């Protein structure tokens, strides 16, 4: 199925021209079509962007393969005899990941081609002046200019390289390369312990590769969550160097792989060797060569600042998704797209509070959170009260054989406002949605405490964490 194509006339007018059709952009286009707005997407690559093709979807497919392989290895504990020989087939896992991506992509193209009939122009879009978007078609050919009553920039971000240590796609790679590796290297150094780094560590470590993870583990999450994951990784024989900050001078590409000088927790220096270095130290905005300067769109630290309605400092120019830097998550980008379009349509959309937008990390054990951490609350000068309940006493977690982790609730001791919630353990990324809704609706610990949670489920750890905050947890 081909992407919807459109042959525009030079100067043709649209209510909205979207520069970029990533997660936020394609959702914005669909919402615009639902509202009866004339919208067009200019996309230089593939509709769906990084999340669909090189991020969220393929990595979670890889993680599912790792989960299944791990479950087979422990199947005897559950009475399933797999004593015969079995191996992990990386090419099959890769093919399945690509099949999942292709299926999701076909579904997205159906929405654009058939249901909403949204035109997609294959080319590079740039702002040529007020209300003007210049299109350079893919493959060359004469460019043309579209007239736009409103412009939405959705150009996303790209993996950040270590300074003076560029990616080569073979020995030094990023997450874009990782989803397409044809063969599984025997060993990795992963530089960066954020969500991307720990997910790939969780993938490759369980596939059977030797993994060294260099950098602070999940720095945006609660410190107790980081400690649980660090212990779990070390039990999984993933070496972790959380205090090491190597630079390009500490990295050497050899004929057979990569060497990196690091320091361990005690400050002792050692040299790691691996087939491949995967760099996951963050992302930087795609703000170059899209004409922002022609109309004076502000750029700060390589990102585009916006207000609560996703407006830039220039009238009728909006920026959504990673490129505005508010929160680099796909589900947040979707909401940004809806807010921008509904504002353009004259509605009054509810402003996005990123503290109500959950963070989810699909490592093993999973980590999910919403709001702020206990440490952040204290740094803000708040007096806090906390409730915490471990996974280990939870019957369902024991049944599933996944007892690492906990649920934690942080509340303001004076106002009783729910400030933040963290879950580490099985199904954490699913369970956090309920807490995100609770935070949006100003649910209190008492209200969680009097709610009835189904038994036996992992969700009971949320109930028990609230009861613990109130001083009377039942199962510890």
Helices and strands as residue ranges (DSSP letters): E 13-19, H 23-34, E 39-43, H 49-54, H 56-73, G 75-78, H 90-110, I 111-115, E 119-129, E 132-137, E 144-153, E 157-159, E 172-173, H 175-178, E 187-191, H 195-207, E 210-214, H 223-235, E 239-241, G 248-250, E 251-253, E 258-263, E 269-274, E 276-279, E 283-285, H 292-295, E 317-319, G 321-324, H 330-344, G 354-356, E 359-361, E 367-371, H 374-379, E 384-390, H 395-400, E 406-412, E 418-424, H 428-440, H 445-450, H 460-470
